Amino acid sequence: MYQFNYGYELLELTKKFNKPISEIVMLAEQERTGEDLEVIFEKMKKNLQVMREAINKGLNEDIKSVSGLSGGDAKKLYARIVIGNTLSCETMAKAAASALAVTEVNASMGRIVAAPTAGSSGVIPGALITVARKFGKNEDDMTKALFTASGIGIIIAKNATLAGAEGGCQAEVGSASAMAAGALVELMGGTPEQCLTAAAFAIMNLLGLVCDPVAGLVEIPCEKRNALGALNAMICADFAIAGMDSVIPFDEVVETMYRVGKAIPSALRETAEGGLAKTPTAMRLKKEIFEKEKRGD
């Protein structure tokens, strides 16, 4: 009754039952698993708590990745925010710092929520938790928004891909940004149609983004792309709430992302055989990391 495969089907369900996307997704999960709605809701709330903990850890502790390639950048950016010295507005800078924080915790083998993947784990918490704090939204509001995000992610997974190895970084950070954009719209009282419009905008903006991790590790340039994905989600949510039309429907945008992903050369799909991963500096770093691992350092 509540199952959906496409965006248009999800919108039809919201109209039929006069419910927001988050509630349709929860009912679909109840229908699929047989679990009580309260149990389903509490599980998602635990995900939110893990997201919050990862942000706090990344912003306040001296994080260093296992490889040594990254760590501490979230804390550096947050320090500039504290003294009011960022070029972007405070909210945008906090979202970027929070997204970076989560990805740095991931690279240091800390606990994160893969939403939708570990490589894109900073986008949703960075955007959602920052916006929720600014507007005084509570845990239940944020948890509902996460269900909206998951509904968008389900559609992308069914009709395209969430894997950088299959579709490039557009499939990871792009999908996460779309999920975050839709979640923000519902959080701020937008309509289901506006949620999918925001998601469509978010993917459009990152269409064709390649996956070229330095040394094959989800650090450079992945972490900074997470920050970009969070900011992209926020402006795309603003676009939709303001009444802008994506023109190209969400489902068609998702299908386009899949086709573009298939057209991206394999060297630019998480193989570390192209893009930034093949620069002289990246090759040197890869060699240094390999030698360090051989020595057991």
N, C-alpha and C positions, 0 to 999 in steps of 0.2 A: 504493500500500500504506500509506503513512504520511500521506496527505493528509487534511485535516479542514476542515470549515466551521463546526462548532458546538462548544461546550464539551463536550457529552455525547459527541461523536465523539472528541474529544481524550482524554477520560477512558477511553473504551473502548480506544483504542490503547495508553495507558499500562498498562492491565490486560492486554491481549493480549500485549504484548511485555515486560511487567514492567520498564518503564523510566520514569524521571521525565519530566515535560513537556519539559524542556530537550533531552533526547536525542531525543525524538520530533520536536521542531521541527527539530533539526539533520538528522535523517534525512529529513524531509520536504523540507528545503532541498536536500539532496544529490540526492534523487529528482527534484526540479524542475530543478536546474541542471546536474547531472552532475559537479559539483565534488567533490574529495576532502573528507572530513570535516575533515581538518587545515587545509585552505585556508579552509573555512567558519568554523572556530573562530578562526583567526588574524584573519580579517576582523572578527569580532565583538570580539576582544580589542583591535583598533585603535580601535574605537568607544569602548571603555572608557577607553582612554588619552586620547582627545580629551575625554571627559567629565571626567576627572581634571584635565587641563590647564586646562579652562575654570573649574573650581572654584578651582584654585590662583590663576589670573589674577584672578578676581573678588574673591577674599578678600584678596589681597596688593597689588594695583595700584590706582591711582586711576582707576577706570573712569567714563567719562561717555558717555551715549548721544549719538547723532548729533543728536537733537532738543534735547538739553539737559534733557529732562523727568526723567530718572532717572540713577542712577549713584552708587556709593559706599555704598549701604545695606547691602550684604552685609558690607563691611569694618567698618561701624559696629556691626552686630550681633555680628560676630566679636570685636570689641574688648571688648564686654560679656561675652562668653563667657570670654575670657582672664582677666578679673579676677573671674570667678565671680559676676557680678551680674545673671543672667537669672532671670526668674520661672519659666520652664519648665526642665526638667532639661537638663543639658549636651548629651545626645544629641539631643534634640528641637531645641534651639537651633542646634546644629551642622548638622543636616539642613536647617533653614530657611535658615540663612546660606548653605549650599552651593547650595541651590536658587536663592536670590536671585543668587548669584554667576554662575551659568550664564546666567540670563536677562539680567543686566546685560552680560555679554560678548556675548550675542546682539544686544542693543540698540545696542551700540557697534560692530557689524559684525565681531565676532570669530568664531572658529570654534567651533561647537557641533555636537552631534548632535541632529537633529530627531527626537525620540523621544517621542511619535509625530509631533509638529509642532514648529516653531521656537518657537511661542507657549507650548508646554508642555514645553520642553526641560530645565527645571530639576528637574522632579519626580523622575524616575527616578534621575539621578545624585545628587541631594541625599539621597534616602532610601537608596539602595543602597550608595553609597560610605561614607556615615557609619556605617551599621549594620555593614558589613563591617569597617571599621576597629575598631569597638568590640569585635567578637567575633573578631578575628584571622583573618578569611577572606582567602584569597589571590586572585590574579588569575584563576586558573582557576575558582574558586568563583563569583566575580563574573561572569565571562564566561558561565558556564552559566546563571546567574540572568537574564542579559540575553536569553538564548534563551527562557526561560520568559516573560519580559515580552513578547517579540516574538510568541510564540504567542497570548497573550491579545489583543495588538493586532491580529493577523491576523483573529481571530474578530470583534472589534468592527468592523473595517473592512469585513468581508464582510456583516455583518448590521445595521450601524447606520452610523455615520460618525465620522470623526476630525476633521472640519472645523468650526471655530467658525462659519463662514458658513452652514453647513447645520444644525448642531445646537446652537449656543450653546457656551459655555465648558465645559459638562458633557461635550461631545464631545472637547474638547482636554485640559484639566486633569483632568476626570473620567476619561477613558480612560487618561491617563498615570498617574493615581493607582492605577487598577485594575491596570495593567501592573506598576507598582512593588510593589503589595501582593502580587501573585502571586509576583513575583521574590523578595521578602523571605521568603516562606513556604518556597520551595524552598531558598533560601540557608541557612535555619535548620533544614533537615531535615524540613520538613512534607510532607504527602502531596499528590499531584495534586489530590485533592478539596478539600483545605484551600486550595490555591493559588487555585482558582476561587471558593471561598467568600469568601476575602479580597477578590478582585477584585469580587465581587458587592457586598459591603459597601461598598467604596470608591465604586462608582458610585452606590449608594443614597444615600450621604451627600452627594453633590454633584449629585443629580438636579435638573434644572431650572436649573442655574447659567447665567446669561445671559452673553453676550459683548458688552461695551460699552466698547471701547478708546477712551480719551481721544485726541482728534485723529486717530483711526484708526490709532494706532501701538500696537504690542504692548509696552506699557510699564506704563501705569496703567489698570486695577488688575491687569493680567496677572501682573506679577512677584510681587506678594504672594500671588496665588492659586496660583502655583507652590509657594511655601513651604507654604501650606495643604495643597496636594495631596500634598506629601512627607510631612507629618505625618499626614495622613489615611491614607496608605498604611501607615505604621508601626503605627498603632493598629489598623487593620483586619487587618493580618497577625497582631497579637497576639490579636485576637478569634478568628481562625480556628485558630491554633495552640492556643489555650486550649480549643478544642472547641466553640465557638459555631456555631450553624447559621444561615445567612442566610435560611432558610425559603423565600424565592423563589429558584429556581435561577438560576445565572449567565446562561444563555441568555435567560431571560425578563426578567431585569434589563436586558440589552443591548437586547432588542427594545423594552422600555419606554422606555429612553433615546432610542431612535430616534423613537418616537411623541411623546414629550415635546418633543424637538427640533423636530419638524415643527409642533408647537402653539405654540412660542415665536414671538412676532411678529417680523417681519423687522427691525424697529428694534432688536431685542435679539440679533441674530445677526451680529455683526462689521461692521455697517454704520456704526457710530458715530452712529446717529440716535436713540438712546434711552439710558436708564439714566444712568450717571455721565458718559457722553460728552456729554450735553445739559445738564449743570449749567452755571450761569453761569461758574464758574471754568474748566471744561473748554472752553467756547466761547471764552473770552478767550485761553486757551493755544493753542488751534487757530489763532486769528487771528494771534497773535504768531509762531507757527512758520511760517505761510504767508507773512507779511510778511518774515520773516528769509530764507526760501528765495528770495523774489522779489529781495531785495537781493543774494543770493549770499553771505551771511555764513557 
